Amino acid sequence: MTLNATETSYLTAAFYKFVDLPDYADRRASLLAFCEAHNVKGLILLAREGINSTIAGMPEDVHAVLAYLRQDPKLADLEHKESVSNKAPFHRMKVRLKKEIVTLGVDGISPTKRVGQYVKPEDWNALISAPDVVLIDTRNDYEVEIGTFKGAVDPQIQSFSQLPDWVKQAKALEAKNGQKPRVAMFCTGGIRCEKSTSLMLEHGFEDVYHLQGGILKYLELVPPEKSLWEGECFVFDERVSVGHGLTPGPHELCRACREPLPPGAKASPMFELGVSCPRCHAHTSEVQKSSARERQKQWEIAKARQINHIGTPQRQERVAALLPADAPILYSFRRCPYAMRARLALLSSGIRCEIREIALSQKPESMLLVSPKGTVPVLVLKDQVLEESLDILNWALQQSDPEHWSTAGTAMHPDAMALVHQCDSEFKHHLDRYKYPNRYDLPDGMAHRQQGSLFLNQLNVRLSQAAGLMGPAWCWVDAAIAPFVRQFARTDRAWFDAQAWKPLQNWLTSFEDSEAYAQVMHKYKVWHQDAKPVSYPATPSMN
C-alpha cells in the first residue's frame, strides 16, 4: 500500500528480506553512493542472511532507492511499508555490514531455512484469541511498555539476543498434557518475529506463527474498533511512536538514552531537555550531563539559525565523557555480598569502571570467556583478570586509598585477615543455609541461624569497644564483612533487630544509611552484548 504524501515532505520506507547474499560486503559502496546521490537518509544493514532498513527522503527519491534494490533478482519481491511525516526522521545515511540483520546470536538460525507460518493482519485476531495459543511479544522492554497486544507475554528483555535464554526457561512455553502449545509471535515490522519463529522450530515447537508485516502492518490495515492492540507502537525514528493508521503518537524521545519518555517524565526534577529523564538520570555523571547540555545548546543555536547540527556520535561522546580510556570492566550482581564488597572498594578508591550487571540465569558469554568459573565479581583489567572479591579490594586500595582503609586503626593486623576469612568460610556457610534452606534440603534454617549468630556476637563485642571492627574508623575489614551481615539481617529483620546486639545494629544501620551504600546498591539494567557502556559509580565519587 502506498500512502499519499502530498501534504507532507518526507516519506519513510521500512523493509527487510531474509535472502542469501554471499556478496553482501561488495554491495555496500554502490548502495551508499546511490542513496547519497538521492539525498536519502537512514540506515541499511547488509549481512549474508539478507537486508534490513529504514530510510527516508523525498517520495520520488525513496522510490528510486527501492527500484534500484529491486533490479537485483534476489530482491525483486522486496516488500516495504510507508509512512509520512513533516520533518526529517533521520540526519545521516549509513550502510553497515553485519553478521546478522537482526542479532539473535544463535548459530544456524535462519528464516531462509525454516520459518513459522505467516498470518495476515486480518486473520491475526482469530489466532491470538484461541485459548491454546501463547502470544509472545519479541520486542525490548521499553517498546512493550508503551503498547502491546492484549494478553501478550512480555519476556522483559533488553535486547533481542536475550530471547533464546528466555525461551529455554519460560513457564508459559512448558508442555501441557504432553504437548507443547501453539505459539504466536510478533514484533514491530516482522523481522524479529520471523527470526524468532525459526528459533522456536529449532526448539521443537511445531505450531509456530508470526504476524506478517508486524505491528505496523496490523495498525495500518485493522480498524481501531476491531483491534486487539493496546497503546502505541514504538518506532526507531523521530516519530517515536505510531497508532492506528500509522498516525504519529503522543510519545517523545529522551535524547540522552534514546528511549521513550515515561509518563509524567517532563514534570520530574530528573528531566532536563536533551540531558536526562527519570529513566536514565542516575546512569550518567555530571561530566556527561554537562556535555549533553552543551550539545543541546549547540542544537538550539543551529535550529534558531535554521542550519543542521550533527554533533559527535552519541555513543562515542557518552563513552568519552563517562569512562576513561582502558577503564576496567566489572561484572557484578547487585545483591551478591562478594560483588558488593568489590563495588565498595572501587567506590572508596575513586576508580571508575564500566559495570556489567548480570542475571545469574543468563551469564554472558563475554564474562565466561575471561572467567570460566562463572561467579561474580569479575574485574577485567588491561593486563589481568581478577576473579575474587578480596583480590579486587586489594588491587583497588593499592591504586588509591583516600579514606585510609588500609591503615585505619589495626586494619593490617593478622586478626583482620582471620576475621574476614571466618566471614567468608564459616559464617557464609551458615548464612547460605539460613537464607536458602530449600537449596540444601533443609526443613528450615534455624540451626544455621543459631550457628551464624556466634559470629555476629563476636562482631558485636568488637563494636562495643570501637566504632569499627578494627578500630575507631571504618576500614577495609568493615567493607568486606558488612555486605554479609546485611544479607543475614535481611533474612528476618524483625528477629535481627530484636537481638541484644545494639552496637552491631547501629553499625549496620549506619552503613545502610550512608551515601556509599546508596551508590553501591544503585540498580542497573541487566547488561547485554549490544548495551551502551554504563559507568560505575553512577555519579562521581564524593572523595
Steps between C-alpha positions, in 0.01 A plus 500: 500500500640840400398797714416843367778739594371818335462686829833396651860521397663177608421142410631222726539148362572198722597171341690178555551168331670179609691383194845351444739783402852353483628824343336731755826683580551590134157664485568762766691770307269523198185491716628779727598710199156459342320601821723802551451608138125507566536670841337202672584461871467209740665166567542189285643180649653240271594147604541159346143425613341804330413869526325710765432872475303813573567798270334836443506788254294656226247242371651480152848450644394224740318322216815532287702317767237228523501460123879480503488217753229311312712489184679211670308174437559399863319815619242529223213417741627726778201630697498829686277703732452874459415787732519876467614783728558871486856488633808300408505171694877454450802726470757261349522218248682186614545162334648252747630147463383261771521135594118497532242752381329452836725367775378182666844354565414135435691327223297319237174687559381645170155562351651412163511139626198467732235751600161505669166545330416851385168637623342795322395796717131439423533142635713585803219569748345158452833326558604681815153471652523119494542361855781260403724773351783666694554852367856634537625854451858471371590867545710678763348594835479874431309430177250274677455763770309738272285245316439132422229254405243409761609188689855493361786354706780752559842326529641821653815497289729795433628352175370253242811290564362423849193326356665155455584476871147609592350231274703229677342575838164665424219346704243612243660271244501184709320199353150423628344156468819387331474756221676827443265796448436681176710817498426833331775764488506862392729801473503848346550424133521122482874439493557404864194274524592336170839404639355404837264248339804337341644476853180344635497235227856408598374456859245244384187713486290387205221758479672836483351815345603859448324819398574573135623858466517540877312742721536780245310311233234402755451862608485604136232249397293416809253773608506612865154361576616148407848526643650300787797736516531710817709818512752626246775332296856621553690573177872568459478845343397853589131407518577295817162324492205441269139393547227367275533620145871554579423848628780639723432440868539726803832362621826690501855373502760563768801628308737355759392133518305489170202334668142634525435735788308332783159649594541825692870515420503870413360590842780313674799690645715234329385615155715749310446549130775330303679399820311241704166346593384300805597179320865591440577785744687282749702326228693809389766703677505877537777509243276323253203723585713809445604367161137431413401854604762642267376276218142610563609865503677463166198322356270785609736760351511305172122473499461873556736563207314239291811290439569134568697405809628145518745460786728220605323165476319455826654166595858628451422817690344310789792261538760775477327719758408228746783248499877542478703322235565134586244517782468172694190291433315370806257210468272526799172389655335759720401285799809275510700592815831417330413736213388766754839468666676564170277797415564655842876479446483647148278782626729583791803499269335736254549253214242533224424192297247364255248296697323203345214383718429135428204268548613183675282291269642667187873543558647681198742315279749787520527449879534122472779541245716697743381320815371148427401437863204731438473676837502871580675728550741498206718802429658507155812716487721580204761244603320258734166366622412504872243237593489531881344783697795533738741517208291782352490676837877475544569614144270801536658615825847462350400742225350758735394508865366850575296378800799315651321166509832313490653676800205597721546376858631143495374430149817314404512288817499120441166491682350700213566230243388230743170679561429541128595137438258392772228708331564349158518141618320408822250789511420486127433124535234563764364812326424308181315223686309745717390711203444220246416178693317352200820498298655267756195277562452646847157538666609847619814696572458549872798288606724694262358830621612399848846404378533821296405701807824394669695703243263796538548489879872520436454806277271661757769470768752670274257780413419561866862605539543713185300646211663266252594135500873576519497836677332841514471543123336296225758300308523227238397234753168677562443528124585133452261372769206747498337361181479153657356630828247697297388185319472306827299780663261536209404135509287587806553864593251495787689214664836666439384832647363318808842360596722658765743627241463876527855589387475261204155627406616864513805411288282332238243782499775759457627303201155465342429873548828611341553664162744221417228240551264693270768506230589134540136385491399712202284293261641439153331331209624152420786534254487345154749485215357801312441717809640850530792529745388588853731657753548397863452687719191653341600843630846635579657401830472747787868445586 
